[in-house]
Amino acid sequence: VADEFVDWLRAHDRTPPTQMRLGWFPLGADFRAPTSLAPSQQAQALVADQTPFFLSVGTIEPRKAYPVALAAFEKLWAQGDERIYVIVGRAGWNTTALQKLIKSHPEYGRKLYWFAHANDADLRLFYQQAQALVFPSFAEGFGMPLVEALYYGASVIASDIPVFREVGGEDVCYFSLLDAGSLQKQILAIGGIAKKHTRPD
């Protein structure tokens, strides 16, 4: 992102002020839910069902590319696949149609779930129990869910964009940007793979 900013300045015939120092630092992932905060009954019930589920985390907004992930799971469901897709994130801007699509989807409440008001305990439980995080964004500044998922032991499937390569490196499985078919293949490939990371206590 720092490099993109420099490129933007050059493209607009601007140079950074001499006193400006450009740099970056990695963000932390070890959020801790208070011990008094328990996962919601809905989150516990979903995990207790023991059906493999995949997780996406982030505000419902255009750059998150949720329709690409949903299309990938629809391809799987059309073939009789029982995998569950769970979305955790508040409703964002310019996604009224997508929100309606999710809530009216024939698999909503069965293979498709949207937790718009999940607490930290819900999120921790989902990270710990998910088959993988699915991160289909086409634009990100860092990608906090990616490092959170790895911290809690989940595998990660992410769109192949530079910032995810920078942050995730070889610990992440990548799919072709905005390609639901490519994502579908990664979901199938990762479904039977044991998790590589050790979850913290």
C-alpha positions as CSV (number, residue, x, y, z in Angstrom):
1,V,0.0,0.0,0.0
2,A,2.9,2.3,0.7
3,D,4.2,1.6,-2.8
4,E,0.8,2.2,-4.3
5,F,0.7,5.6,-2.5
6,V,4.1,6.6,-4.0
7,D,2.9,5.5,-7.4
8,W,-0.2,7.6,-7.0
9,L,1.8,10.7,-6.1
10,R,4.0,10.2,-9.2
11,A,1.0,9.7,-11.4
12,H,-0.3,13.0,-10.2
13,D,3.0,14.9,-10.5
14,R,3.4,15.2,-6.8
15,T,6.2,14.3,-4.5
16,P,6.0,13.5,-0.8
17,P,7.0,16.4,1.4
18,T,10.7,16.1,2.5
19,Q,9.6,15.6,6.2
20,M,7.2,12.7,5.3
21,R,8.5,9.3,6.1
22,L,6.7,6.4,4.4
23,G,6.6,3.0,6.1
24,W,4.4,0.3,7.5
25,F,4.1,-2.1,10.4
26,P,2.2,-5.4,10.8
27,L,-1.0,-5.4,12.8
28,G,-1.6,-7.8,15.7
29,A,-4.0,-10.7,15.7
30,D,-4.2,-11.8,19.3
31,F,-7.5,-10.3,20.3
32,R,-8.9,-11.8,23.5
33,A,-12.6,-12.1,24.3
34,P,-13.3,-11.5,28.0
35,T,-13.6,-14.8,29.9
36,S,-17.0,-13.6,31.0
37,L,-18.1,-13.4,27.3
38,A,-19.5,-16.6,25.9
39,P,-20.3,-17.4,22.3
40,S,-23.9,-16.8,21.4
41,Q,-26.3,-19.8,21.3
42,Q,-26.5,-19.4,17.5
43,A,-22.7,-19.7,17.1
44,Q,-22.5,-22.6,19.4
45,A,-25.3,-24.4,17.7
46,L,-23.7,-24.0,14.3
47,V,-20.4,-25.4,15.5
48,A,-22.0,-28.2,17.5
49,D,-23.6,-29.5,14.3
50,Q,-20.1,-30.6,13.2
51,T,-20.8,-30.0,9.5
52,P,-17.7,-28.6,7.9
53,F,-18.0,-24.8,7.4
54,F,-16.0,-22.1,5.8
55,L,-15.8,-18.5,7.1
56,S,-15.6,-15.0,5.7
57,V,-15.1,-12.0,8.0
58,G,-15.5,-8.4,7.1
59,T,-18.1,-5.7,6.5
60,I,-20.6,-6.4,3.7
61,E,-19.3,-3.9,1.1
62,P,-18.4,-4.1,-2.6
63,R,-14.6,-4.5,-2.4
64,K,-15.0,-7.6,-0.2
65,A,-16.4,-9.5,-3.2
66,Y,-18.8,-11.6,-1.3
67,P,-20.8,-12.5,-4.5
68,V,-17.7,-14.3,-5.8
69,A,-17.6,-16.5,-2.6
70,L,-21.3,-17.1,-2.7
71,A,-21.2,-18.1,-6.4
72,A,-18.4,-20.6,-5.5
73,F,-20.5,-22.2,-2.8
74,E,-23.6,-22.2,-5.0
75,K,-21.6,-24.3,-7.5
76,L,-20.8,-26.8,-4.7
77,W,-24.3,-26.9,-3.4
78,A,-25.7,-27.5,-6.9
79,Q,-23.6,-30.7,-6.8
80,G,-25.0,-31.8,-3.5
81,D,-22.2,-30.6,-1.3
82,E,-23.1,-30.1,2.3
83,R,-20.4,-27.5,3.2
84,I,-21.6,-24.5,5.1
85,Y,-20.7,-20.9,4.3
86,V,-20.7,-18.5,7.3
87,I,-20.3,-14.7,6.9
88,V,-19.4,-12.6,9.9
89,G,-19.6,-8.8,9.4
90,R,-21.9,-5.8,9.7
91,A,-23.9,-4.4,6.8
92,G,-21.9,-1.8,4.9
93,W,-22.6,0.6,2.1
94,N,-24.0,0.0,-1.4
95,T,-24.9,-3.6,-0.8
96,T,-28.7,-3.5,-0.3
97,A,-29.2,-6.0,-3.1
98,L,-26.5,-8.3,-1.8
99,Q,-28.0,-8.2,1.7
100,K,-31.4,-9.1,0.3
101,L,-29.9,-11.9,-1.8
102,I,-28.3,-13.4,1.3
103,K,-31.4,-13.3,3.4
104,S,-33.7,-14.6,0.7
105,H,-31.3,-17.3,-0.5
106,P,-32.9,-20.8,-0.5
107,E,-29.9,-22.1,1.6
108,Y,-30.1,-19.3,4.2
109,G,-30.3,-20.8,7.7
110,R,-29.2,-24.2,6.4
111,K,-26.0,-23.9,4.4
112,L,-25.6,-20.1,4.4
113,Y,-25.4,-18.0,7.6
114,W,-24.8,-14.3,8.2
115,F,-23.8,-13.1,11.6
116,A,-24.1,-9.3,11.4
117,H,-23.6,-8.7,15.1
118,A,-21.2,-11.4,16.2
119,N,-19.2,-10.8,19.4
120,D,-15.5,-11.5,19.9
121,A,-16.3,-14.9,21.5
122,D,-18.3,-15.9,18.4
123,L,-15.5,-14.9,16.1
124,R,-12.9,-16.7,18.1
125,L,-15.0,-19.9,18.1
126,F,-15.5,-19.7,14.3
127,Y,-11.8,-19.2,13.6
128,Q,-11.0,-22.2,15.8
129,Q,-13.5,-24.5,14.2
130,A,-13.7,-23.4,10.6
131,Q,-12.3,-25.5,7.8
132,A,-10.8,-22.3,6.3
133,L,-11.2,-18.6,6.1
134,V,-12.4,-17.5,2.6
135,F,-11.1,-14.0,1.8
136,P,-12.3,-13.0,-1.7
137,S,-11.5,-9.2,-1.5
138,F,-10.2,-7.4,-4.5
139,A,-8.8,-4.4,-2.5
140,E,-7.4,-4.4,1.0
141,G,-4.9,-2.3,2.9
142,F,-3.7,-5.2,5.1
143,G,-6.3,-8.0,5.6
144,M,-6.8,-8.4,9.4
145,P,-9.0,-11.5,9.1
146,L,-6.2,-13.3,7.3
147,V,-3.7,-13.0,10.2
148,E,-6.5,-13.6,12.8
149,A,-7.4,-16.9,11.1
150,L,-3.8,-18.0,10.9
151,Y,-3.3,-17.1,14.6
152,Y,-6.2,-19.2,15.6
153,G,-5.2,-22.2,13.5
154,A,-7.5,-21.9,10.5
155,S,-6.4,-22.5,7.0
156,V,-6.9,-19.5,4.6
157,I,-8.0,-19.3,1.0
158,A,-7.5,-15.7,-0.3
159,S,-7.7,-13.9,-3.6
160,D,-4.4,-13.5,-5.3
161,I,-3.7,-9.8,-4.7
162,P,-0.3,-8.4,-3.7
163,V,-1.1,-7.4,-0.1
164,F,-2.3,-11.0,0.6
165,R,0.9,-12.4,-0.8
166,E,2.9,-10.0,1.3
167,V,1.0,-10.7,4.5
168,G,0.2,-14.4,4.0
169,G,3.1,-15.7,2.1
170,E,3.2,-19.5,1.7
171,D,0.8,-20.0,4.6
172,V,-2.2,-19.1,2.4
173,C,-3.9,-20.9,-0.6
174,Y,-4.6,-18.4,-3.4
175,F,-7.3,-18.4,-6.1
176,S,-7.6,-16.3,-9.2
177,L,-9.0,-12.8,-8.5
178,L,-12.9,-12.7,-8.8
179,D,-13.0,-16.2,-10.2
180,A,-15.6,-18.3,-8.5
181,G,-14.5,-21.5,-10.3
182,S,-11.0,-21.1,-9.1
183,L,-12.2,-20.5,-5.5
184,Q,-14.4,-23.6,-5.8
185,K,-11.4,-25.7,-6.7
186,Q,-9.5,-24.4,-3.7
187,I,-12.4,-25.1,-1.3
188,L,-12.5,-28.7,-2.6
189,A,-8.7,-29.0,-2.3
190,I,-8.5,-27.7,1.2
191,G,-11.5,-29.7,2.5
192,G,-9.6,-32.8,3.3
193,I,-6.3,-31.1,4.4
194,A,-5.3,-31.2,8.1
195,K,-4.7,-27.8,9.6
196,K,-1.1,-26.8,9.7
197,H,-1.1,-24.3,12.5
198,T,-1.3,-24.9,16.3
199,R,-4.1,-23.1,17.9
200,P,-3.3,-21.0,21.0
201,D,-4.9,-22.0,24.3
